[in-house]
Amino acid sequence: MEIAAQQNRNAANRDTPNSDGSSSADPIAQVRGLDLRRRIQASGYMLIFAFAITGAMGVIALMGADLLLATTLFGVAGVILLAYIGVNVAGPSRKTPVLVGVLLLVLYFYLLLSGGVNNTGLMWAVMLVPGFINLYGYKWGTVTLAGVGAATALILFYPDFPGLLAQYDTAHRARFIAVFGALTALTAILDSSRHQTQQMLHRLTAELENHACTDALTGLSNRREAYKAINELERRNRELAGRYTVLIGDLDSFKAINDTFGHSFGDRVLRDVANVLRENTRGDDIVARWGGEEFLILLPNTDVEGGGVLAEKLRSKVEALSESYAEDVRISISFGVAEGGTGTEQPGHGQLLAEADSRMYRAKTGGRNQVVSAG
């Protein structure tokens, strides 16, 4: 049976949460989760690099008998190591790139002012540029680096800047500012291209997901999306002790309409019926094109009596469509209604769909253009 087979396929492909909390069935959430993980990974790499360089500078200072500088650098390396451990223990967080950036900026300006080992403190800027672009993206990364560059230029060129202990000659300062600006611009341009490509992938992913879940003719959910919604309703109602109702409706004598007035007119009827069903249901109801001229409606938090009332309303609205066409045509629909819910005595959705389908066919054999919701 097709329903049972589809049920098994959906059970096998049931949504599973990713480590960042996104669903594996949501491509957009996956892309955003990947971007966050990329930023967290960049934070980790920067901390490792900072720890290695700071530790090496501490060793060099110790070998040069500069105990104060060596102690300071070893202390900073310890703080960086603790930050790295904390990042890995805490797990993915959007605060991580900010905290890592603040820590590295404090270290950079300390090395800039003190000169580090043999006035090599300015070399930290080489890792700050690609690091900050990766941490914050090309827009905010460039803004942050522009601020860092401006502050650095002020420190280097302001006469007798308070706290500046390192000795940098004028040519060294000028070359550094030029290289810092050029490196920032180049890295920002490259990351901008990556960002534009990623945005294009976002749009394509959203379009593909929409096409995969939507019926092209009517704009309703398709059969695949309807099965996902049924699985979700069944899971949610099992956990919350709720219930839901299924409506299956089939247009009466639709083949005759197609044969008499042509498939173009038939497509128009399908679109109009879809609009009637969509406009007369609630926002959280699921309306899907179930087959050729067959429609499925899922009604959360609704019992069979409420479903029957809605089905009768929809049947009347569809019948009224006949008067909107210049062609002499009679449009009508037959509905079957079945209720699902909690408890072992309640049917699974495969049985529930079969029950609603059976009642729809009883409405057909009973004269069409009617609703069957019991026995």
JORA-V272686 format. One record per backbone hydrogen bond with DSSP energy under -0.5 kcal/mol. NH is the residue of the N-H (numbers start at 1). CO is the residue of the C=O. E is the energy in kcal/mol with one decimal. If there is no record, write none. Layout:
BEGIN
nh: [NH | NH]
co: [CO | CO]
e: [E | E]
END
This chain:
BEGIN
nh: [5 | 6 | 7 | 8 | 9 | 10 | 11 | 12 | 13 | 14 | 18 | 21 | 24 | 26 | 27 | 30 | 31 | 32 | 33 | 34 | 35 | 36 | 37 | 38 | 39 | 40 | 41 | 42 | 43 | 44 | 45 | 46 | 47 | 48 | 49 | 50 | 51 | 52 | 53 | 54 | 55 | 56 | 57 | 58 | 59 | 60 | 61 | 62 | 63 | 64 | 65 | 66 | 67 | 70 | 71 | 72 | 73 | 74 | 75 | 76 | 77 | 78 | 79 | 80 | 81 | 82 | 83 | 84 | 85 | 86 | 87 | 88 | 89 | 90 | 91 | 96 | 99 | 100 | 101 | 102 | 103 | 104 | 105 | 106 | 107 | 108 | 109 | 110 | 111 | 112 | 113 | 114 | 115 | 118 | 120 | 120 | 121 | 123 | 124 | 125 | 126 | 127 | 127 | 128 | 129 | 130 | 131 | 132 | 133 | 134 | 135 | 136 | 137 | 140 | 141 | 142 | 143 | 144 | 145 | 146 | 147 | 148 | 149 | 150 | 151 | 152 | 153 | 154 | 155 | 156 | 157 | 158 | 161 | 164 | 165 | 165 | 166 | 168 | 173 | 174 | 175 | 176 | 177 | 178 | 179 | 180 | 181 | 182 | 183 | 184 | 185 | 186 | 187 | 188 | 189 | 190 | 191 | 192 | 193 | 194 | 195 | 196 | 197 | 198 | 199 | 200 | 201 | 202 | 203 | 204 | 205 | 206 | 207 | 208 | 209 | 210 | 211 | 212 | 213 | 213 | 214 | 215 | 219 | 221 | 222 | 226 | 227 | 228 | 229 | 230 | 231 | 232 | 233 | 234 | 235 | 236 | 237 | 238 | 239 | 240 | 241 | 242 | 244 | 245 | 246 | 247 | 248 | 249 | 249 | 250 | 251 | 252 | 254 | 257 | 258 | 259 | 260 | 261 | 262 | 266 | 267 | 268 | 269 | 270 | 271 | 272 | 273 | 274 | 275 | 276 | 277 | 278 | 279 | 280 | 281 | 285 | 286 | 287 | 288 | 288 | 289 | 290 | 290 | 291 | 295 | 296 | 297 | 298 | 299 | 300 | 301 | 302 | 307 | 308 | 309 | 310 | 311 | 312 | 313 | 314 | 315 | 316 | 317 | 318 | 319 | 320 | 321 | 321 | 322 | 323 | 324 | 325 | 329 | 331 | 334 | 335 | 336 | 337 | 338 | 340 | 346 | 352 | 353 | 354 | 355 | 356 | 357 | 358 | 359 | 360 | 361 | 362 | 363 | 364 | 365 | 366 | 367 | 368 | 372]
co: [1 | 2 | 3 | 4 | 5 | 6 | 7 | 8 | 9 | 11 | 22 | 18 | 16 | 23 | 25 | 26 | 27 | 28 | 29 | 30 | 31 | 32 | 33 | 34 | 35 | 36 | 37 | 38 | 39 | 40 | 41 | 42 | 43 | 44 | 45 | 46 | 47 | 48 | 49 | 50 | 51 | 52 | 53 | 54 | 55 | 56 | 57 | 58 | 59 | 60 | 62 | 61 | 65 | 66 | 67 | 68 | 69 | 70 | 71 | 72 | 73 | 74 | 75 | 76 | 77 | 78 | 79 | 80 | 81 | 82 | 83 | 84 | 85 | 86 | 87 | 93 | 95 | 96 | 97 | 98 | 99 | 100 | 101 | 102 | 103 | 104 | 105 | 106 | 107 | 108 | 109 | 110 | 111 | 116 | 115 | 117 | 115 | 120 | 121 | 122 | 123 | 123 | 124 | 124 | 125 | 126 | 127 | 128 | 129 | 130 | 131 | 132 | 133 | 136 | 137 | 138 | 139 | 140 | 141 | 142 | 143 | 144 | 145 | 146 | 147 | 148 | 149 | 150 | 151 | 152 | 153 | 154 | 158 | 161 | 113 | 163 | 113 | 166 | 169 | 170 | 171 | 172 | 173 | 174 | 175 | 176 | 177 | 178 | 179 | 180 | 181 | 182 | 183 | 184 | 185 | 186 | 187 | 188 | 189 | 190 | 191 | 192 | 193 | 194 | 195 | 196 | 197 | 198 | 199 | 200 | 201 | 202 | 203 | 204 | 205 | 206 | 207 | 208 | 209 | 210 | 210 | 220 | 215 | 287 | 213 | 222 | 223 | 224 | 225 | 226 | 227 | 228 | 229 | 230 | 231 | 232 | 233 | 234 | 235 | 236 | 237 | 237 | 340 | 299 | 338 | 297 | 336 | 247 | 295 | 334 | 293 | 332 | 251 | 253 | 254 | 255 | 256 | 257 | 258 | 262 | 263 | 264 | 265 | 266 | 267 | 268 | 269 | 270 | 271 | 272 | 273 | 274 | 275 | 276 | 278 | 282 | 298 | 285 | 286 | 296 | 221 | 288 | 294 | 294 | 249 | 288 | 247 | 286 | 245 | 298 | 243 | 299 | 303 | 304 | 305 | 306 | 307 | 308 | 309 | 310 | 311 | 312 | 313 | 314 | 315 | 316 | 317 | 318 | 319 | 320 | 321 | 322 | 327 | 329 | 250 | 370 | 248 | 372 | 246 | 244 | 343 | 348 | 349 | 350 | 351 | 352 | 353 | 354 | 355 | 356 | 357 | 358 | 359 | 360 | 361 | 362 | 364 | 363 | 335]
e: [-2.3 | -2.7 | -2.4 | -2.1 | -2.2 | -2.6 | -2.1 | -2.0 | -1.6 | -1.0 | -3.5 | -1.9 | -1.8 | -1.7 | -0.7 | -2.1 | -2.4 | -2.3 | -2.5 | -2.5 | -2.1 | -2.2 | -2.5 | -2.2 | -2.0 | -2.5 | -2.8 | -2.4 | -2.1 | -2.1 | -2.5 | -2.4 | -2.1 | -2.3 | -2.7 | -2.8 | -2.6 | -2.5 | -2.7 | -2.5 | -2.5 | -2.3 | -2.6 | -2.2 | -2.1 | -2.4 | -2.5 | -2.3 | -2.5 | -1.5 | -1.6 | -2.6 | -1.3 | -2.6 | -2.8 | -2.2 | -2.8 | -2.6 | -2.3 | -2.5 | -2.7 | -2.1 | -2.0 | -2.5 | -2.4 | -2.4 | -2.3 | -2.4 | -2.4 | -2.7 | -2.4 | -1.8 | -2.3 | -2.8 | -1.3 | -1.1 | -2.4 | -2.7 | -2.2 | -2.3 | -2.2 | -2.4 | -2.2 | -2.3 | -1.9 | -2.8 | -2.7 | -1.7 | -2.4 | -2.7 | -2.2 | -2.7 | -2.3 | -0.6 | -0.8 | -0.8 | -1.7 | -1.8 | -1.8 | -1.9 | -1.3 | -0.5 | -0.9 | -1.6 | -1.7 | -0.7 | -1.5 | -3.1 | -1.9 | -2.0 | -2.2 | -2.5 | -1.8 | -0.6 | -2.0 | -1.4 | -2.1 | -2.6 | -2.6 | -2.5 | -2.0 | -2.3 | -3.1 | -2.4 | -2.5 | -2.5 | -2.7 | -2.3 | -2.2 | -2.7 | -2.5 | -1.9 | -1.1 | -1.9 | -2.4 | -1.0 | -1.9 | -0.6 | -2.1 | -2.5 | -2.6 | -2.1 | -2.2 | -2.1 | -2.6 | -2.9 | -2.3 | -2.3 | -2.8 | -2.1 | -2.3 | -2.5 | -2.4 | -2.4 | -2.2 | -2.2 | -2.4 | -2.2 | -1.9 | -1.8 | -2.7 | -2.5 | -2.1 | -2.3 | -2.6 | -2.1 | -2.1 | -2.2 | -2.3 | -2.6 | -2.7 | -2.6 | -2.6 | -2.7 | -2.6 | -2.4 | -2.7 | -2.2 | -1.0 | -0.5 | -1.1 | -3.4 | -2.2 | -1.7 | -2.0 | -2.2 | -2.2 | -1.7 | -2.3 | -2.4 | -2.4 | -2.2 | -2.7 | -2.7 | -2.3 | -2.9 | -2.8 | -1.6 | -1.7 | -2.5 | -0.8 | -1.6 | -2.6 | -2.0 | -3.2 | -2.8 | -2.5 | -0.5 | -2.8 | -2.2 | -2.1 | -2.5 | -0.7 | -1.4 | -2.4 | -2.7 | -2.2 | -2.8 | -1.8 | -1.8 | -2.6 | -1.7 | -2.3 | -2.3 | -2.3 | -2.4 | -2.9 | -2.3 | -2.1 | -2.1 | -2.4 | -2.4 | -2.7 | -1.0 | -1.0 | -1.0 | -2.0 | -0.6 | -0.5 | -3.1 | -2.5 | -0.8 | -1.7 | -1.9 | -3.3 | -2.7 | -2.7 | -2.7 | -2.9 | -0.6 | -1.5 | -0.7 | -2.4 | -2.3 | -2.0 | -2.2 | -2.6 | -2.1 | -1.9 | -2.9 | -2.6 | -2.1 | -2.2 | -2.7 | -2.2 | -1.7 | -0.6 | -1.2 | -1.4 | -1.1 | -2.3 | -1.0 | -1.7 | -0.6 | -2.1 | -2.3 | -2.4 | -2.2 | -2.2 | -3.6 | -1.4 | -2.6 | -2.6 | -1.9 | -2.2 | -2.5 | -2.7 | -2.4 | -2.1 | -2.0 | -2.1 | -1.7 | -2.0 | -1.7 | -2.8 | -1.6 | -1.5 | -2.3 | -2.3]
END
